[in-house]
Amino acid sequence: MKQSKVHSFILFSLGAWFEEANKRIEDRPLEVSISKKTFIELVMNAGIAKKQERALYKNLEHLEKKKFISYANKGLSLTKKGQKQYDKIKSEMDKKRPETI
């Protein structure tokens, strides 16, 4: 099933956040998590999303309903399906990125 650009963008943003955050603790037996509220604040404060807070919540709920993300113990995480979709989006973006010298 093809995701909308908005849903793909939110999924990519969440996946990229997890990737970067987990790099910082890769030498420890830990895994990071983020709450919906914190993720939405991060996206809005970074100027990445121009949507209202409620619209972002709705998009996260849609991704949860489609089993791309899970929300347990007040923390967001990518499901296996979500990780696979994130990797696909990232791969497509890498192909579109111009070569650097």
C-alpha positions in Angstrom: 0.0 0.0 0.0 1.3 3.4 -1.0 1.6 5.9 1.9 0.8 9.6 1.4 3.7 12.0 1.3 2.7 13.3 4.7 2.7 9.9 6.3 5.9 8.9 4.6 7.5 12.2 5.8 6.4 11.6 9.4 7.5 8.0 9.3 10.9 9.1 7.9 11.3 11.8 10.6 10.6 9.4 13.4 12.9 6.7 11.9 15.7 9.2 11.4 15.3 10.4 15.0 15.5 6.8 16.3 18.5 6.1 14.1 20.4 9.1 15.4 19.4 8.7 19.0 20.3 5.0 19.0 23.8 5.7 17.5 24.6 7.6 20.7 24.0 4.6 22.9 25.0 1.8 20.6 27.7 0.6 23.0 25.1 0.1 25.7 22.3 -2.5 26.0 19.6 0.3 25.8 17.1 1.5 23.3 15.6 5.0 23.1 12.0 5.9 23.0 10.1 9.1 22.5 6.6 10.2 23.5 4.1 11.5 21.0 4.1 14.9 22.6 7.9 15.2 22.6 8.1 14.0 19.0 5.5 16.5 17.9 7.2 19.3 19.7 10.5 18.4 18.2 9.0 18.4 14.6 7.2 21.7 15.2 10.2 23.4 16.9 12.5 22.3 14.1 10.2 23.9 11.6 10.0 20.5 9.8 6.2 20.4 9.9 3.9 23.3 9.2 0.8 21.4 10.4 -1.1 22.0 13.6 -0.3 19.8 16.6 -3.7 18.0 16.3 -3.0 17.1 12.7 0.3 15.6 13.6 -1.4 13.5 16.3 -3.9 12.3 13.7 -1.1 11.3 11.3 0.7 9.4 14.1 -2.6 7.7 14.9 -3.0 6.7 11.2 0.5 5.2 11.2 -0.3 3.3 14.4 -3.6 2.0 12.9 -1.7 0.8 9.8 0.9 -0.9 12.1 3.9 1.2 11.0 4.4 2.5 14.5 3.4 1.3 18.0 2.6 3.3 21.0 3.2 1.4 24.2 4.1 2.6 27.7 3.8 6.2 26.5 6.6 5.7 24.0 6.6 5.6 20.2 8.5 2.9 18.3 8.7 1.6 14.8 7.3 -1.8 14.1 9.1 -4.2 11.8 6.7 -3.1 9.1 7.5 0.5 9.9 11.3 -0.1 10.0 11.0 -1.8 6.6 9.1 1.2 5.2 11.6 3.7 6.7 14.5 1.8 5.1 12.7 1.9 1.8 12.0 5.7 2.1 15.6 6.3 3.1 16.9 4.3 0.2 14.7 6.2 -2.3 16.0 9.5 -0.8 19.6 8.3 -1.1 19.1 7.6 -4.8 17.7 11.0 -5.4 20.5 12.8 -3.5 23.0 14.4 -5.8 26.6 13.0 -5.7 29.0 15.1 -3.6 32.5 15.8 -4.4 
